[in-house]
Amino acid sequence: MAEVRAGDEENFDSLLKRFNRKVQQDGILAELRRREHYEKPSIKRKRKKAAKKRGAVRGSRIYRR
């Protein structure tokens, strides 16, 4: 559960912006969208395998400057 506390004399817009950023970082909306509809186990496996493959590709990149 995302929670932000208002600072002294903090306006509503900045508080809302901080809350939205916190929700985005915690992945709450992404999880909500994922749970919105039933996902077959075979689809789950494919999605996890693709995510694992993406992570391996990202981890193997060499950054040169």
PQR file with spaces between the fields and no chain letter, atoms N, CA, C, O and H, PARSE charges and radii, in Angstrom:
ATOM       1  N    MET     1       0.842   -1.168    0.000 -0.4000 1.5000
ATOM       2  CA   MET     1       0.000    0.000    0.000 -0.0000 2.0000
ATOM       3  C    MET     1       0.893    1.237    0.000  0.5500 1.7000
ATOM       4  O    MET     1       1.727    1.406    0.889 -0.5500 1.4000
ATOM       5  N    ALA     2       0.720    2.082   -0.975 -0.4000 1.5000
ATOM       6  CA   ALA     2       1.506    3.297   -1.088 -0.0000 2.0000
ATOM       7  C    ALA     2       0.970    4.350   -0.122  0.5500 1.7000
ATOM       8  O    ALA     2      -0.238    4.534    0.021 -0.5500 1.4000
ATOM       9  H    ALA     2       0.042    1.945   -1.697  0.4000 1.0000
ATOM      10  N    GLU     3       1.887    5.023    0.521 -0.4000 1.5000
ATOM      11  CA   GLU     3       1.488    6.042    1.481 -0.0000 2.0000
ATOM      12  C    GLU     3       2.481    7.194    1.421  0.5500 1.7000
ATOM      13  O    GLU     3       3.692    6.977    1.405 -0.5500 1.4000
ATOM      14  H    GLU     3       2.869    4.874    0.405  0.4000 1.0000
ATOM      15  N    VAL     4       1.973    8.401    1.389 -0.4000 1.5000
ATOM      16  CA   VAL     4       2.816    9.595    1.460 -0.0000 2.0000
ATOM      17  C    VAL     4       2.245   10.504    2.543  0.5500 1.7000
ATOM      18  O    VAL     4       1.032   10.580    2.740 -0.5500 1.4000
ATOM      19  H    VAL     4       0.989    8.577    1.402  0.4000 1.0000
ATOM      20  N    ARG     5       3.119   11.167    3.217 -0.4000 1.5000
ATOM      21  CA   ARG     5       2.684   12.092    4.272 -0.0000 2.0000
ATOM      22  C    ARG     5       2.946   13.521    3.818  0.5500 1.7000
ATOM      23  O    ARG     5       3.988   13.825    3.238 -0.5500 1.4000
ATOM      24  H    ARG     5       4.104   11.105    3.057  0.4000 1.0000
ATOM      25  N    ALA     6       2.004   14.370    4.087 -0.4000 1.5000
ATOM      26  CA   ALA     6       2.122   15.764    3.688 -0.0000 2.0000
ATOM      27  C    ALA     6       3.137   16.479    4.569  0.5500 1.7000
ATOM      28  O    ALA     6       3.109   16.365    5.795 -0.5500 1.4000
ATOM      29  H    ALA     6       1.157   14.123    4.558  0.4000 1.0000
ATOM      30  N    GLY     7       4.027   17.215    3.925 -0.4000 1.5000
ATOM      31  CA   GLY     7       4.996   18.009    4.664 -0.0000 2.0000
ATOM      32  C    GLY     7       4.387   19.334    5.075  0.5500 1.7000
ATOM      33  O    GLY     7       3.238   19.630    4.746 -0.5500 1.4000
ATOM      34  H    GLY     7       4.050   17.307    2.930  0.4000 1.0000
ATOM      35  N    ASP     8       5.159   20.128    5.792 -0.4000 1.5000
ATOM      36  CA   ASP     8       4.681   21.449    6.212 -0.0000 2.0000
ATOM      37  C    ASP     8       4.480   22.339    4.994  0.5500 1.7000
ATOM      38  O    ASP     8       5.380   22.516    4.172 -0.5500 1.4000
ATOM      39  H    ASP     8       6.093   19.888    6.059  0.4000 1.0000
ATOM      40  N    GLU     9       3.288   22.886    4.901 -0.4000 1.5000
ATOM      41  CA   GLU     9       2.922   23.802    3.824 -0.0000 2.0000
ATOM      42  C    GLU     9       3.144   23.219    2.434  0.5500 1.7000
ATOM      43  O    GLU     9       3.478   23.958    1.509 -0.5500 1.4000
ATOM      44  H    GLU     9       2.557   22.742    5.568  0.4000 1.0000
ATOM      45  N    GLU    10       2.966   21.923    2.269 -0.4000 1.5000
ATOM      46  CA   GLU    10       3.092   21.286    0.958 -0.0000 2.0000
ATOM      47  C    GLU    10       1.737   21.346    0.276  0.5500 1.7000
ATOM      48  O    GLU    10       0.719   20.989    0.871 -0.5500 1.4000
ATOM      49  H    GLU    10       2.694   21.322    3.022  0.4000 1.0000
ATOM      50  N    ASN    11       1.723   21.799   -0.973 -0.4000 1.5000
ATOM      51  CA   ASN    11       0.437   21.916   -1.657 -0.0000 2.0000
ATOM      52  C    ASN    11      -0.019   20.552   -2.182  0.5500 1.7000
ATOM      53  O    ASN    11       0.759   19.601   -2.260 -0.5500 1.4000
ATOM      54  H    ASN    11       2.550   22.089   -1.455  0.4000 1.0000
ATOM      55  N    PHE    12      -1.283   20.490   -2.531 -0.4000 1.5000
ATOM      56  CA   PHE    12      -1.903   19.235   -2.934 -0.0000 2.0000
ATOM      57  C    PHE    12      -1.292   18.677   -4.218  0.5500 1.7000
ATOM      58  O    PHE    12      -1.150   17.462   -4.357 -0.5500 1.4000
ATOM      59  H    PHE    12      -1.915   21.263   -2.468  0.4000 1.0000
ATOM      60  N    ASP    13      -0.930   19.554   -5.156 -0.4000 1.5000
ATOM      61  CA   ASP    13      -0.383   19.097   -6.433 -0.0000 2.0000
ATOM      62  C    ASP    13       0.925   18.336   -6.249  0.5500 1.7000
ATOM      63  O    ASP    13       1.114   17.280   -6.852 -0.5500 1.4000
ATOM      64  H    ASP    13      -1.046   20.541   -5.042  0.4000 1.0000
ATOM      65  N    SER    14       1.819   18.855   -5.431 -0.4000 1.5000
ATOM      66  CA   SER    14       3.094   18.162   -5.222 -0.0000 2.0000
ATOM      67  C    SER    14       2.883   16.864   -4.437  0.5500 1.7000
ATOM      68  O    SER    14       3.589   15.880   -4.660 -0.5500 1.4000
ATOM      69  H    SER    14       1.665   19.712   -4.941  0.4000 1.0000
ATOM      70  N    LEU    15       1.925   16.864   -3.532 -0.4000 1.5000
ATOM      71  CA   LEU    15       1.602   15.653   -2.774 -0.0000 2.0000
ATOM      72  C    LEU    15       1.052   14.569   -3.709  0.5500 1.7000
ATOM      73  O    LEU    15       1.424   13.400   -3.609 -0.5500 1.4000
ATOM      74  H    LEU    15       1.352   17.663   -3.351  0.4000 1.0000
ATOM      75  N    LEU    16       0.163   14.977   -4.614 -0.4000 1.5000
ATOM      76  CA   LEU    16      -0.401   14.033   -5.578 -0.0000 2.0000
ATOM      77  C    LEU    16       0.678   13.503   -6.520  0.5500 1.7000
ATOM      78  O    LEU    16       0.686   12.320   -6.861 -0.5500 1.4000
ATOM      79  H    LEU    16      -0.139   15.927   -4.695  0.4000 1.0000
ATOM      80  N    LYS    17       1.576   14.373   -6.933 -0.4000 1.5000
ATOM      81  CA   LYS    17       2.667   13.961   -7.813 -0.0000 2.0000
ATOM      82  C    LYS    17       3.572   12.942   -7.121  0.5500 1.7000
ATOM      83  O    LYS    17       3.985   11.961   -7.739 -0.5500 1.4000
ATOM      84  H    LYS    17       1.570   15.334   -6.657  0.4000 1.0000
ATOM      85  N    ARG    18       3.881   13.168   -5.839 -0.4000 1.5000
ATOM      86  CA   ARG    18       4.695   12.212   -5.078 -0.0000 2.0000
ATOM      87  C    ARG    18       3.982   10.881   -4.923  0.5500 1.7000
ATOM      88  O    ARG    18       4.597    9.820   -5.029 -0.5500 1.4000
ATOM      89  H    ARG    18       3.546   13.965   -5.337  0.4000 1.0000
ATOM      90  N    PHE    19       2.662   10.944   -4.668 -0.4000 1.5000
ATOM      91  CA   PHE    19       1.880    9.719   -4.520 -0.0000 2.0000
ATOM      92  C    PHE    19       1.880    8.921   -5.821  0.5500 1.7000
ATOM      93  O    PHE    19       2.088    7.708   -5.803 -0.5500 1.4000
ATOM      94  H    PHE    19       2.162   11.806   -4.582  0.4000 1.0000
ATOM      95  N    ASN    20       1.647    9.590   -6.944 -0.4000 1.5000
ATOM      96  CA   ASN    20       1.631    8.901   -8.236 -0.0000 2.0000
ATOM      97  C    ASN    20       2.980    8.259   -8.541  0.5500 1.7000
ATOM      98  O    ASN    20       3.035    7.141   -9.055 -0.5500 1.4000
ATOM      99  H    ASN    20       1.478   10.575   -6.958  0.4000 1.0000
ATOM     100  N    ARG    21       4.060    8.958   -8.228 -0.4000 1.5000
ATOM     101  CA   ARG    21       5.398    8.418   -8.445 -0.0000 2.0000
ATOM     102  C    ARG    21       5.622    7.177   -7.583  0.5500 1.7000
ATOM     103  O    ARG    21       6.203    6.192   -8.038 -0.5500 1.4000
ATOM     104  H    ARG    21       4.015    9.866   -7.811  0.4000 1.0000
ATOM     105  N    LYS    22       5.159    7.236   -6.340 -0.4000 1.5000
ATOM     106  CA   LYS    22       5.308    6.110   -5.414 -0.0000 2.0000
ATOM     107  C    LYS    22       4.524    4.893   -5.910  0.5500 1.7000
ATOM     108  O    LYS    22       5.030    3.772   -5.876 -0.5500 1.4000
ATOM     109  H    LYS    22       4.687    8.037   -5.971  0.4000 1.0000
ATOM     110  N    VAL    23       3.294    5.112   -6.369 -0.4000 1.5000
ATOM     111  CA   VAL    23       2.469    4.028   -6.904 -0.0000 2.0000
ATOM     112  C    VAL    23       3.146    3.407   -8.124  0.5500 1.7000
ATOM     113  O    VAL    23       3.153    2.187   -8.283 -0.5500 1.4000
ATOM     114  H    VAL    23       2.883    6.024   -6.397  0.4000 1.0000
ATOM     115  N    GLN    24       3.708    4.248   -8.976 -0.4000 1.5000
ATOM     116  CA   GLN    24       4.393    3.764  -10.181 -0.0000 2.0000
ATOM     117  C    GLN    24       5.614    2.937   -9.816  0.5500 1.7000
ATOM     118  O    GLN    24       5.834    1.879  -10.407 -0.5500 1.4000
ATOM     119  H    GLN    24       3.702    5.240   -8.846  0.4000 1.0000
ATOM     120  N    GLN    25       6.404    3.385   -8.870 -0.4000 1.5000
ATOM     121  CA   GLN    25       7.610    2.676   -8.459 -0.0000 2.0000
ATOM     122  C    GLN    25       7.277    1.355   -7.792  0.5500 1.7000
ATOM     123  O    GLN    25       8.001    0.375   -7.970 -0.5500 1.4000
ATOM     124  H    GLN    25       6.226    4.244   -8.390  0.4000 1.0000
ATOM     125  N    ASP    26       6.200    1.310   -7.031 -0.4000 1.5000
ATOM     126  CA   ASP    26       5.816    0.075   -6.346 -0.0000 2.0000
ATOM     127  C    ASP    26       5.178   -0.937   -7.290  0.5500 1.7000
ATOM     128  O    ASP    26       5.036   -2.107   -6.934 -0.5500 1.4000
ATOM     129  H    ASP    26       5.612    2.106   -6.887  0.4000 1.0000
ATOM     130  N    GLY    27       4.792   -0.505   -8.485 -0.4000 1.5000
ATOM     131  CA   GLY    27       4.205   -1.410   -9.466 -0.0000 2.0000
ATOM     132  C    GLY    27       2.783   -1.814   -9.148  0.5500 1.7000
ATOM     133  O    GLY    27       2.331   -2.881   -9.563 -0.5500 1.4000
ATOM     134  H    GLY    27       4.908    0.445   -8.774  0.4000 1.0000
ATOM     135  N    ILE    28       2.083   -0.985   -8.428 -0.4000 1.5000
ATOM     136  CA   ILE    28       0.722   -1.316   -8.009 -0.0000 2.0000
ATOM     137  C    ILE    28      -0.228   -1.373   -9.206  0.5500 1.7000
ATOM     138  O    ILE    28      -1.027   -2.303   -9.318 -0.5500 1.4000
ATOM     139  H    ILE    28       2.450   -0.118   -8.091  0.4000 1.0000
ATOM     140  N    LEU    29      -0.147   -0.396  -10.092 -0.4000 1.5000
ATOM     141  CA   LEU    29      -1.043   -0.380  -11.252 -0.0000 2.0000
ATOM     142  C    LEU    29      -0.740   -1.520  -12.207  0.5500 1.7000
ATOM     143  O    LEU    29      -1.656   -2.111  -12.779 -0.5500 1.4000
ATOM     144  H    LEU    29       0.502    0.360  -10.001  0.4000 1.0000
ATOM     145  N    ALA    30       0.530   -1.834  -12.387 -0.4000 1.5000
ATOM     146  CA   ALA    30       0.906   -2.941  -13.272 -0.0000 2.0000
ATOM     147  C    ALA    30       0.351   -4.254  -12.736  0.5500 1.7000
ATOM     148  O    ALA    30      -0.147   -5.083  -13.497 -0.5500 1.4000
ATOM     149  H    ALA    30       1.275   -1.354  -11.923  0.4000 1.0000
ATOM     150  N    GLU    31       0.438   -4.435  -11.437 -0.4000 1.5000
ATOM     151  CA   GLU    31      -0.097   -5.653  -10.831 -0.0000 2.0000
ATOM     152  C    GLU    31      -1.614   -5.691  -10.949  0.5500 1.7000
ATOM     153  O    GLU    31      -2.192   -6.749  -11.197 -0.5500 1.4000
ATOM     154  H    GLU    31       0.843   -3.761  -10.818  0.4000 1.0000
ATOM     155  N    LEU    32      -2.248   -4.565  -10.777 -0.4000 1.5000
ATOM     156  CA   LEU    32      -3.703   -4.492  -10.903 -0.0000 2.0000
ATOM     157  C    LEU    32      -4.140   -4.880  -12.307  0.5500 1.7000
ATOM     158  O    LEU    32      -5.093   -5.642  -12.474 -0.5500 1.4000
ATOM     159  H    LEU    32      -1.778   -3.706  -10.575  0.4000 1.0000
ATOM     160  N    ARG    33      -3.456   -4.365  -13.310 -0.4000 1.5000
ATOM     161  CA   ARG    33      -3.793   -4.706  -14.696 -0.0000 2.0000
ATOM     162  C    ARG    33      -3.555   -6.190  -14.960  0.5500 1.7000
ATOM     163  O    ARG    33      -4.322   -6.833  -15.676 -0.5500 1.4000
ATOM     164  H    ARG    33      -2.682   -3.746  -13.174  0.4000 1.0000
ATOM     165  N    ARG    34      -2.488   -6.724  -14.377 -0.4000 1.5000
ATOM     166  CA   ARG    34      -2.172   -8.134  -14.575 -0.0000 2.0000
ATOM     167  C    ARG    34      -3.239   -9.031  -13.944  0.5500 1.7000
ATOM     168  O    ARG    34      -3.554  -10.090  -14.486 -0.5500 1.4000
ATOM     169  H    ARG    34      -1.865   -6.201  -13.795  0.4000 1.0000
ATOM     170  N    ARG    35      -3.789   -8.620  -12.819 -0.4000 1.5000
ATOM     171  CA   ARG    35      -4.787   -9.428  -12.115 -0.0000 2.0000
ATOM     172  C    ARG    35      -6.213   -9.170  -12.587  0.5500 1.7000
ATOM     173  O    ARG    35      -7.152   -9.807  -12.111 -0.5500 1.4000
ATOM     174  H    ARG    35      -3.533   -7.760  -12.379  0.4000 1.0000
ATOM     175  N    GLU    36      -6.375   -8.246  -13.511 -0.4000 1.5000
ATOM     176  CA   GLU    36      -7.706   -7.861  -13.947 -0.0000 2.0000
ATOM     177  C    GLU    36      -8.457   -9.021  -14.602  0.5500 1.7000
ATOM     178  O    GLU    36      -9.664   -9.167  -14.409 -0.5500 1.4000
ATOM     179  H    GLU    36      -5.612   -7.728  -13.898  0.4000 1.0000
ATOM     180  N    HIS    37      -7.752   -9.837  -15.367 -0.4000 1.5000
ATOM     181  CA   HIS    37      -8.355  -10.964  -16.049 -0.0000 2.0000
ATOM     182  C    HIS    37      -7.573  -12.221  -15.715  0.5500 1.7000
ATOM     183  O    HIS    37      -6.393  -12.158  -15.368 -0.5500 1.4000
ATOM     184  H    HIS    37      -6.772   -9.718  -15.524  0.4000 1.0000
ATOM     185  N    TYR    38      -8.235  -13.358  -15.823 -0.4000 1.5000
ATOM     186  CA   TYR    38      -7.581  -14.634  -15.558 -0.0000 2.0000
ATOM     187  C    TYR    38      -6.526  -14.894  -16.621  0.5500 1.7000
ATOM     188  O    TYR    38      -6.742  -14.646  -17.807 -0.5500 1.4000
ATOM     189  H    TYR    38      -9.193  -13.409  -16.105  0.4000 1.0000
ATOM     190  N    GLU    39      -5.390  -15.393  -16.178 -0.4000 1.5000
ATOM     191  CA   GLU    39      -4.304  -15.708  -17.092 -0.0000 2.0000
ATOM     192  C    GLU    39      -4.008  -17.204  -16.991  0.5500 1.7000
ATOM     193  O    GLU    39      -3.758  -17.729  -15.906 -0.5500 1.4000
ATOM     194  H    GLU    39      -5.214  -15.595  -15.215  0.4000 1.0000
ATOM     195  N    LYS    40      -4.040  -17.866  -18.119 -0.4000 1.5000
ATOM     196  CA   LYS    40      -3.806  -19.303  -18.123 -0.0000 2.0000
ATOM     197  C    LYS    40      -2.361  -19.586  -17.678  0.5500 1.7000
ATOM     198  O    LYS    40      -1.470  -18.770  -17.917 -0.5500 1.4000
ATOM     199  H    LYS    40      -4.242  -17.439  -19.000  0.4000 1.0000
ATOM     200  N    PRO    41      -2.131  -20.732  -17.037 -0.5600 1.5000
ATOM     201  CA   PRO    41      -0.775  -21.071  -16.596  0.2800 2.0000
ATOM     202  C    PRO    41       0.244  -21.093  -17.727  0.5500 1.7000
ATOM     203  O    PRO    41       1.399  -20.720  -17.519 -0.5500 1.4000
ATOM     204  N    SER    42      -0.159  -21.523  -18.919 -0.4000 1.5000
ATOM     205  CA   SER    42       0.786  -21.547  -20.042 -0.0000 2.0000
ATOM     206  C    SER    42       1.199  -20.125  -20.428  0.5500 1.7000
ATOM     207  O    SER    42       2.355  -19.893  -20.781 -0.5500 1.4000
ATOM     208  H    SER    42      -1.097  -21.826  -19.088  0.4000 1.0000
ATOM     209  N    ILE    43       0.281  -19.192  -20.364 -0.4000 1.5000
ATOM     210  CA   ILE    43       0.583  -17.794  -20.673 -0.0000 2.0000
ATOM     211  C    ILE    43       1.502  -17.211  -19.606  0.5500 1.7000
ATOM     212  O    ILE    43       2.418  -16.451  -19.920 -0.5500 1.4000
ATOM     213  H    ILE    43      -0.658  -19.381  -20.077  0.4000 1.0000
ATOM     214  N    LYS    44       1.260  -17.565  -18.346 -0.4000 1.5000
ATOM     215  CA   LYS    44       2.122  -17.099  -17.260 -0.0000 2.0000
ATOM     216  C    LYS    44       3.552  -17.558  -17.477  0.5500 1.7000
ATOM     217  O    LYS    44       4.495  -16.783  -17.317 -0.5500 1.4000
ATOM     218  H    LYS    44       0.516  -18.182  -18.091  0.4000 1.0000
ATOM     219  N    ARG    45       3.710  -18.852  -17.851 -0.4000 1.5000
ATOM     220  CA   ARG    45       5.051  -19.389  -18.088 -0.0000 2.0000
ATOM     221  C    ARG    45       5.742  -18.651  -19.218  0.5500 1.7000
ATOM     222  O    ARG    45       6.923  -18.318  -19.115 -0.5500 1.4000
ATOM     223  H    ARG    45       2.944  -19.481  -17.981  0.4000 1.0000
ATOM     224  N    LYS    46       5.015  -18.392  -20.297 -0.4000 1.5000
ATOM     225  CA   LYS    46       5.596  -17.672  -21.438 -0.0000 2.0000
ATOM     226  C    LYS    46       6.030  -16.268  -21.030  0.5500 1.7000
ATOM     227  O    LYS    46       7.108  -15.809  -21.407 -0.5500 1.4000
ATOM     228  H    LYS    46       4.056  -18.662  -20.381  0.4000 1.0000
ATOM     229  N    ARG    47       5.180  -15.589  -20.254 -0.4000 1.5000
ATOM     230  CA   ARG    47       5.502  -14.225  -19.830 -0.0000 2.0000
ATOM     231  C    ARG    47       6.736  -14.209  -18.937  0.5500 1.7000
ATOM     232  O    ARG    47       7.611  -13.356  -19.089 -0.5500 1.4000
ATOM     233  H    ARG    47       4.304  -15.962  -19.948  0.4000 1.0000
ATOM     234  N    LYS    48       6.804  -15.172  -17.989 -0.4000 1.5000
ATOM     235  CA   LYS    48       7.956  -15.234  -17.083 -0.0000 2.0000
ATOM     236  C    LYS    48       9.229  -15.576  -17.842  0.5500 1.7000
ATOM     237  O    LYS    48      10.296  -15.034  -17.552 -0.5500 1.4000
ATOM     238  H    LYS    48       6.093  -15.864  -17.865  0.4000 1.0000
ATOM     239  N    LYS    49       9.118  -16.476  -18.815 -0.4000 1.5000
ATOM     240  CA   LYS    49      10.291  -16.855  -19.611 -0.0000 2.0000
ATOM     241  C    LYS    49      10.800  -15.659  -20.413  0.5500 1.7000
ATOM     242  O    LYS    49      12.007  -15.437  -20.500 -0.5500 1.4000
ATOM     243  H    LYS    49       8.252  -16.916  -19.051  0.4000 1.0000
ATOM     244  N    ALA    50       9.882  -14.891  -20.996 -0.4000 1.5000
ATOM     245  CA   ALA    50      10.258  -13.707  -21.770 -0.0000 2.0000
ATOM     246  C    ALA    50      10.914  -12.661  -20.866  0.5500 1.7000
ATOM     247  O    ALA    50      11.885  -12.016  -21.263 -0.5500 1.4000
ATOM     248  H    ALA    50       8.901  -15.071  -20.925  0.4000 1.0000
ATOM     249  N    ALA    51      10.387  -12.495  -19.655 -0.4000 1.5000
ATOM     250  CA   ALA    51      10.963  -11.523  -18.727 -0.0000 2.0000
ATOM     251  C    ALA    51      12.371  -11.957  -18.313  0.5500 1.7000
ATOM     252  O    ALA    51      13.276  -11.130  -18.201 -0.5500 1.4000
ATOM     253  H    ALA    51       9.599  -13.019  -19.332  0.4000 1.0000
ATOM     254  N    LYS    52      12.542  -13.241  -18.092 -0.4000 1.5000
ATOM     255  CA   LYS    52      13.854  -13.769  -17.723 -0.0000 2.0000
ATOM     256  C    LYS    52      14.851  -13.549  -18.851  0.5500 1.7000
ATOM     257  O    LYS    52      16.003  -13.184  -18.615 -0.5500 1.4000
ATOM     258  H    LYS    52      11.806  -13.912  -18.183  0.4000 1.0000
ATOM     259  N    LYS    53      14.393  -13.776  -20.087 -0.4000 1.5000
ATOM     260  CA   LYS    53      15.252  -13.579  -21.260 -0.0000 2.0000
ATOM     261  C    LYS    53      15.646  -12.104  -21.399  0.5500 1.7000
ATOM     262  O    LYS    53      16.800  -11.786  -21.686 -0.5500 1.4000
ATOM     263  H    LYS    53      13.458  -14.073  -20.279  0.4000 1.0000
ATOM     264  N    ARG    54      14.665  -11.204  -21.191 -0.4000 1.5000
ATOM     265  CA   ARG    54      14.968   -9.761  -21.255 -0.0000 2.0000
ATOM     266  C    ARG    54      15.984   -9.377  -20.197  0.5500 1.7000
ATOM     267  O    ARG    54      16.888   -8.585  -20.462 -0.5500 1.4000
ATOM     268  H    ARG    54      13.728  -11.462  -20.958  0.4000 1.0000
ATOM     269  N    GLY    55      15.846   -9.930  -18.998 -0.4000 1.5000
ATOM     270  CA   GLY    55      16.781   -9.626  -17.920 -0.0000 2.0000
ATOM     271  C    GLY    55      18.179  -10.106  -18.235  0.5500 1.7000
ATOM     272  O    GLY    55      19.156   -9.428  -17.915 -0.5500 1.4000
ATOM     273  H    GLY    55      15.111  -10.574  -18.782  0.4000 1.0000
ATOM     274  N    ALA    56      18.290  -11.273  -18.860 -0.4000 1.5000
ATOM     275  CA   ALA    56      19.601  -11.804  -19.227 -0.0000 2.0000
ATOM     276  C    ALA    56      20.257  -10.926  -20.291  0.5500 1.7000
ATOM     277  O    ALA    56      21.465  -10.689  -20.252 -0.5500 1.4000
ATOM     278  H    ALA    56      17.497  -11.824  -19.120  0.4000 1.0000
ATOM     279  N    VAL    57      19.455  -10.449  -21.238 -0.4000 1.5000
ATOM     280  CA   VAL    57      19.994   -9.586  -22.291 -0.0000 2.0000
ATOM     281  C    VAL    57      20.468   -8.267  -21.699  0.5500 1.7000
ATOM     282  O    VAL    57      21.534   -7.767  -22.057 -0.5500 1.4000
ATOM     283  H    VAL    57      18.474  -10.642  -21.270  0.4000 1.0000
ATOM     284  N    ARG    58      19.672   -7.704  -20.791 -0.4000 1.5000
ATOM     285  CA   ARG    58      20.054   -6.429  -20.166 -0.0000 2.0000
ATOM     286  C    ARG    58      21.312   -6.590  -19.330  0.5500 1.7000
ATOM     287  O    ARG    58      22.167   -5.704  -19.310 -0.5500 1.4000
ATOM     288  H    ARG    58      18.806   -8.110  -20.500  0.4000 1.0000
ATOM     289  N    GLY    59      21.427   -7.715  -18.641 -0.4000 1.5000
ATOM     290  CA   GLY    59      22.583   -7.947  -17.777 -0.0000 2.0000
ATOM     291  C    GLY    59      23.866   -8.202  -18.545  0.5500 1.7000
ATOM     292  O    GLY    59      24.959   -7.980  -18.023 -0.5500 1.4000
ATOM     293  H    GLY    59      20.732   -8.434  -18.656  0.4000 1.0000
ATOM     294  N    SER    60      23.745   -8.666  -19.775 -0.4000 1.5000
ATOM     295  CA   SER    60      24.939   -9.004  -20.554 -0.0000 2.0000
ATOM     296  C    SER    60      25.448   -7.836  -21.395  0.5500 1.7000
ATOM     297  O    SER    60      26.515   -7.940  -22.000 -0.5500 1.4000
ATOM     298  H    SER    60      22.857   -8.847  -20.199  0.4000 1.0000
ATOM     299  N    ARG    61      24.729   -6.755  -21.444 -0.4000 1.5000
ATOM     300  CA   ARG    61      25.178   -5.600  -22.238 -0.0000 2.0000
ATOM     301  C    ARG    61      26.417   -4.980  -21.626  0.5500 1.7000
ATOM     302  O    ARG    61      26.565   -4.900  -20.407 -0.5500 1.4000
ATOM     303  H    ARG    61      23.862   -6.670  -20.952  0.4000 1.0000
ATOM     304  N    ILE    62      27.302   -4.545  -22.510 -0.4000 1.5000
ATOM     305  CA   ILE    62      28.509   -3.858  -22.067 -0.0000 2.0000
ATOM     306  C    ILE    62      28.377   -2.392  -22.465  0.5500 1.7000
ATOM     307  O    ILE    62      28.155   -2.056  -23.628 -0.5500 1.4000
ATOM     308  H    ILE    62      27.181   -4.610  -23.501  0.4000 1.0000
ATOM     309  N    TYR    63      28.520   -1.544  -21.471 -0.4000 1.5000
ATOM     310  CA   TYR    63      28.423   -0.111  -21.729 -0.0000 2.0000
ATOM     311  C    TYR    63      29.826    0.456  -21.903  0.5500 1.7000
ATOM     312  O    TYR    63      30.688    0.320  -21.034 -0.5500 1.4000
ATOM     313  H    TYR    63      28.700   -1.817  -20.526  0.4000 1.0000
ATOM     314  N    ARG    64      30.026    1.085  -23.032 -0.4000 1.5000
ATOM     315  CA   ARG    64      31.320    1.698  -23.307 -0.0000 2.0000
ATOM     316  C    ARG    64      31.148    3.200  -23.411  0.5500 1.7000
ATOM     317  O    ARG    64      30.150    3.693  -23.937 -0.5500 1.4000
ATOM     318  H    ARG    64      29.327    1.195  -23.738  0.4000 1.0000
ATOM     319  N    ARG    65      32.115    3.902  -22.913 -0.4000 1.5000
ATOM     320  CA   ARG    65      32.067    5.368  -22.985 -0.0000 2.0000
ATOM     321  C    ARG    65      33.206    5.893  -23.780  0.5500 1.7000
ATOM     322  O    ARG    65      33.333    7.105  -23.951 -0.5500 1.4000
ATOM     323  H    ARG    65      32.926    3.502  -22.487  0.4000 1.0000
